[in-house]
Amino acid sequence: ETRNVAVSQQVKDYLLMIVEETRHHEKIVGGISPRGCIAMLKGLQAYAAIKGRDYVITDDVKYLSQFCMPHRLTIRGVSSYIKSAVQESVIKDILEKVAVPPAEGYTAEEAASA
């Protein structure tokens, strides 16, 4: 079922920009791998389907990033006691840094109802 959920090129590009930023962020030693990106894309499709949509939106990427990204990141010089707080901060920083593309590919009604 989830394979039938559409992912526009804008959403794919947005996801790729976020993944790329994880590979260049000063606090991250190991960013998200290609396999991690593919897994996140599949998760996005499943999330959109659960929400009753047959398409993924950029808000899905932002929402799921907080759940999908932390365990895929290796943070530089952080003890395990504060790791999750630093991961959360780094993910928030990345999402603020990467520009969200316009909601093209869907009608205004579809984008507003999502």
N, C-alpha and C positions, 0 to 999 in steps of 0.2 A: 504493500500500500504506500509506504513512504517514498518509494522510487517515483511515484507519480506526482509528488509534490514538487512544483516548479521552483527553481532558484534562478532569479534574474542575474544577468551579468554584473549589474551594479552591486547586488548582494554578495556575489562571489568575490568581486574586486575588493569590497569592504572587508570581508573575512580575510582575504589574502594580505591586505595592508596591515591588519591587526597582527596576523601571524608574523609577517615580516618585521614589524616593530618589536615583537618579542625576541627576535634574533639580534636586535641592535640596541636594546635597552641597556643602560649602564648598570642596572642592578641584577640583570639576568645573565647567568652563565650559559645555560642551555635553553634555547627558545623552543617553540612548538615545532615538531617535526612534520614532514609531509603526511605521514600516517595520522598524526594527531589532527591535522587540518581536515583530512578526509573524514575522520571519525566525528569531528565537530560538525561538518557539513551534513552528515547523516543524522546527527542529533538534531540539527536545525530542522531538517525535513520532518522528523518524527514529532518535534515540538509543534510545528505548524499544523500537522495533521491532528494532533491532540486538541489544538485550539480550534479545529473545525475549518481550517483553511487549506487550499490546495496550492499555496505559494508561501515562500519565506519572505519576511521583511527584515529590515536592518535592526529594528527593535528586538527581534528574536536573537540576533547575534549579540547585541549588548546584554540582554538578559541572561542567555546561556553561558556567556563568557565567564561570569562569576562562578559557575559550577563546573564548566568543562576545562578551563585553563589552569587552575591552581596546581593540580597534581602533575601537569605537564611542564611546569616551569622549575628550573633550578635557580634559586636566588643566591647571589654572591654574598658570602660571609655572614650568613644568618643562622643563628642557633634554632634548633627545632622548637624551642619554647615560643619564639615569636614569628616563626615561619609563616603561619596563616595570615597574620595581620600584615606582614610585609607583602605577601602575595596579593592580598586584597588591595593594598595601596598601589602596587605596581600595575595591576590590571586596571584599576580606576584611572591611573595616569595614562596608560596606553589608550584607553577608550576616549579620554578627553583629547588626546593628541591627534588621533586619526579622525579625519573629517568624514562625516556621514554623507553618503551620496544622496542626491535627490531621489524621491520615491517614484522614479519612472518605471514604466512597464506595467503599472496597475492603474486602474481608474481611481479618481479621488475618493469615490465611495468605498472602494476596497481598502485603500490605504487608511481612511478614516475609521473604518469599522474594525481594523486589525488591532 
